Amino acid sequence: MKSTQHGALGLWLIAGSALLGGCTQVVQETVYVEKPCEIDKIGNRAAGYAVRLWPSTGSHDIYVGQYLQWMMQAQSDAYLSLYQVSSSCKAYELMKNQRVSQGETVTFPGGGSGMALKVKPPAGKETYIMVATRAPFDWMAGTDSVSWQGSVGLLDMSGDQLERRLSEALSRLDPATWNVATQKIRIRQNQP
């Protein structure tokens, strides 16, 4: 049985009376099903430079309540933007057009920014997309809605829409001038 709902899906199983000596017992089992908000990798085989995005912990398994930092690097002078598709399929703009020098490693959130990226439920997969461009990259239309929560923007679009819109906007640029790095992490509910 498949479901597109995220979270606990209660399944009722009835054990046959032959197995339980003539008694019927109802057993509830909790099964977790992930929402299908997976983002495919946005790529650029013709990119003129390499980019990297990695979690500072080195692990792609993060637990609810932990703090997360991202390390980013471009092998060219560039403008970096960072987007998140949460485990609840919400799309966020975390950083926009931060200027970096070739080979410089940038951390998000940066030290001294007063910002922290604390992992919240629900458990599941999250995708982070770093876009590097040689010029500032403004792809949203004037009609796009962004709800600002401090310096983080909740985009009024799904993860799938974010991926499609970014891909369309990037495809209009000279391929040698941009690149993308995508990382997925698994949010786990409880630490062992």
Secondary structure, 3 states (H helix, E strand, C coil): CCCCCCEEEEEEEEECCCCCCCCCEEEEEEEEECCCCCCCCCCCCCCCCCEEEEECCCCCEEECCCECCEEEEECCCEEEEEEEECCCCEEEEEEEEEEECCCCEEEECCCCCCCCCECCCCCEEEEEEEEEECCCCCCCCCCCCEEEECCEEEEEEEHHHHHHHHHHHHHCCCHHHEEEEEEEEEEECCCC
